[in-house]
Amino acid sequence: MKKRFTAEQVLARAAELQIVLGVKGNALAIDAPDGALTEKVRAVLKEYKWELVAHLTEREQGPLCARCLDLDRDNPVPALPEPYRDNFYYCKRHHPALPQEKGGDALCSK
């Protein structure tokens, strides 16, 4: 299902409403002035929770390896600074242009 907004748009609207969003562990942290969290705003934040967490996490630590995210969402590995031609970021272990070691995806190294 296609989403109505991007994470950037939700963050921009939250900023307009003086709502500060962050990440604590794997959860979305919300600091809002009284009256800012209307039912409509709560519904949008709930709908976009995981996109916002991923976006804010990436903003803090840089891009994460797309393949590592597919394999193990609890321990994604930071990616190389430049995206591959498919616009996804990959760590050294999973980068399509680099020679791959045998042994599968069981262990990812930085």
N, C-alpha and C positions, 0 to 999 in steps of 0.2 A: 504494500500500500504506500503510495506516495505521500510524503508529509507536506503540510501546508507551508511550513517555515523551515529555515535553516537554523542551526544552533546559533550562528552569529546574529540572526534576526531576533531570536528569543533573548539572547544576552543583551542586545541593544535596547530592546523594549524594557527588560528588567532594569537596566541602568537608568532609563528615562523615569521609571517609577521609583528610583532610589533603592532598588532591591539588589543586594550584593549576593552573588552566587559563588560558591567555591566547592572544593572537594575535601572531604574528611574520610580517609580510608577509601572505601568504594562507594560512599554515599554522597549525595548532593547536599551541601550545606547552604542554608538560606538565612539571610539576615535582612529583615524588611521592617520599614516603619509601620506603625499602626495604620490599619486600613488599606495597605497596599496589596495584601494578599487576598484579593477577592476570589470568589468561587471560580470565575473564568480564568484568572491568572493561575490559581492552584491547579486547575485542570490542564492548562498548557504545560506547566512545569512538570506535572506528573507524566504527561504524554511524551515529553522530550527529555525525561530524566537521564536516560543512558546516553543519549547523544550529547547532552550538556556535560555529563561527567567525562566522557571521552574527549570532548573538545577542550574542556578546562585542564584535564590531565596532560593532553598533548601540548597545550599552550605553556604549561609549567615545565615539562621535561623534554620537550621536543617530540618529533614523530616517533612512533613505535612501529616495529616490524609487523607488516600485515600478516605474514605467515605465522609468526609467533602468536598474534592475537587470535588467529583461527584455531591454533592448537591448544593454547593454554591462556585463558583470559586473566588468570591470577598472577602470572609472571611474564608479562610481555617484555621483550628485549628492545632497548633503544635501537633505532634504525640509523643507517648511514645518512648523512645530511642531505643528499640529493635524491629525489625520487627516480625510480626506474622509468622507462618509457611508457609504462601503463599508468603513471602517476601514483603508484603505490610506493611506499617506502619499505625497505628490507634491511635486515641485519646482514653481517658478513656471511653468516651461516646459510641464509636463504636467498641471497641476492642472485637473480637469474643470470647475470652477466659474469659472475665469479665462479670458479671451479668449485664444485660441491663435493664435500667429503662423503664417503660411504658411511652408513650407520643410521640413516633415516632421520626423523625429526624428534627422536626421543629426548635428546639433550641439546639445548641451544646455548651457545656461548656468545659472550659479548664481543 
